[in-house]
Amino acid sequence: DIDECAIGSHNCSAAETCYNIQGSFRCLSFECPSNYRKVSDMRCERISCFNYLECQNTPVRITYYQLNFQTNIVVPAHIFRIGPSPAYAGDSIALTITKGNEEGFFSTRRLNSYTGIVYLQRQVKEPKDFLLDVEMKLWRQGTYTTFLAKIYIFITAHAY
């Protein structure tokens, strides 16, 4: 594998981030929606919300992640773990894949009241890119807080 990002032989624009994958690369764009500000390369935080319902239902934070796997990965495969940090006694989370799982390759499971996982439940036979939106609702001291993980998953052909 040649790292096109490191040697500069990619064609990503200045607004995009080059991400190396097995045998290739991807140009990724990390944009914050309106009413969010970028607090790091991979994280947006909500600036304000107008009422109780909006504050509960729009993510307080949106974080981007990138994962690489090969087509020969054994399923079911735990690929991502999520939970509040720090976690407190009485915390409870709910995980939902809200976008990107139309073909049903992925699912979520709670390991305990404050930790959940995203797992690959079906074999991906051909190289394929996914962008999953995984929403975590945290119930803490009587209120819900929503967090959004935007997970780029690149399944590449396995190297023989």
Number of C-alpha atoms within 10 A of each C-alpha: 9 13 17 18 19 11 8 10 11 17 13 17 11 8 11 14 15 21 17 18 19 17 12 14 19 18 15 15 14 16 16 17 12 8 11 18 16 18 12 9 11 16 19 23 19 19 12 11 14 7 8 9 10 11 16 17 14 16 21 18 19 24 20 18 14 13 13 14 17 18 17 15 15 13 12 14 15 16 14 14 14 18 22 16 7 6 14 11 9 11 16 20 22 19 23 15 19 12 13 18 15 10 7 10 15 20 17 19 15 17 11 10 16 21 19 20 18 21 18 20 16 16 15 19 13 13 13 13 14 15 16 22 20 22 22 23 22 23 17 15 11 8 10 18 17 20 23 23 19 22 18 18 17 21 22 21 17 13 10 3
